[in-house]
């Protein structure tokens, strides 16, 4: 046996075990990876116009808080997620409306308007934003996000364009 | 570099010794009947892995158990495969462990000095049945619900301690969320821990004693 090019019985068993084991590993392993990451591959992204309040109720210079809930089916359950923000009017001009997202740009806690501080404050890491959403203090990397697309219906209701993540 | 890493590890672990003692042991003349233990071990590992993956989606609550399994079967990519392997692997494991036990009995391999290996093997067989019994309830469908009603009721017929045993198994007099939760706990933590420990001792003893010869006509 030794010196010949033929595979010894032992080596044959080793190679066969390796190949069969590798096959079983691959057949089970690859689907398993897919199984684990499957929810991350789902496409969400429903779009809609969401009413946030009457235009007449929004006073000039006072942030108008709003919130809304979207229901999504996650796995076997319907999950309600809350979103919110502040509508800020600077003048009588209906086009002069700023709609801020109240999700802090630092680590996604929710900011609240504080009358005394004259700023949006984040309870998590003491972030501070001006009425226009500019960073005044704290760790946020950028100003508050803005709902760019909004419109006023004939009934005087402000709606924002919302796209789910 | 890989060679240096290998040499560093080898100096501290001793791969050759491991290989010689675990995989290159001297064996008597063996047949396919000698492979049932290894097959059982393979299934145990397989059940462990697929079980771990199932817990990524499964929820042990009466409100969600059935729906979450439904989701595994129809919503998740390859969920049917993972659960299928776990489901059929469970049945196969009970059968294999039992045939393994019969083989050891018929070839008298349980005799001195291997009695302890045999006794631990009995523990392994009972634990395997325990895995089957607790796992059966988890889908929380009609069949598993009533099978567990009957199974725990049988435990309740034991004289003197029956009623107490039934309450311990069910976590109360009736099947409830508590039953599902404690069966789940037993299925993924308690019994697997017992199984792993017993398998460790079982394997140690097998490596220590080596495989037994099959008896000949003279024996």
Boltz contact constraints between the chains, C-beta under 6 A:
constraints:
  - contact:
      token1: [A, 31]
      token2: [B, 78]
      max_distance: 6.0
  - contact:
      token1: [A, 31]
      token2: [B, 81]
      max_distance: 6.0
  - contact:
      token1: [A, 32]
      token2: [B, 53]
      max_distance: 6.0
  - contact:
      token1: [A, 34]
      token2: [B, 77]
      max_distance: 6.0
  - contact:
      token1: [A, 34]
      token2: [B, 78]
      max_distance: 6.0
  - contact:
      token1: [A, 35]
      token2: [B, 76]
      max_distance: 6.0
  - contact:
      token1: [A, 35]
      token2: [B, 77]
      max_distance: 6.0
  - contact:
      token1: [A, 35]
      token2: [B, 78]
      max_distance: 6.0
  - contact:
      token1: [A, 35]
      token2: [B, 82]
      max_distance: 6.0
  - contact:
      token1: [A, 38]
      token2: [B, 76]
      max_distance: 6.0
  - contact:
      token1: [A, 38]
      token2: [B, 77]
      max_distance: 6.0
  - contact:
      token1: [A, 75]
      token2: [B, 71]
      max_distance: 6.0
  - contact:
      token1: [A, 76]
      token2: [B, 67]
      max_distance: 6.0
  - contact:
      token1: [A, 76]
      token2: [B, 68]
      max_distance: 6.0
  - contact:
      token1: [A, 76]
      token2: [B, 71]
      max_distance: 6.0
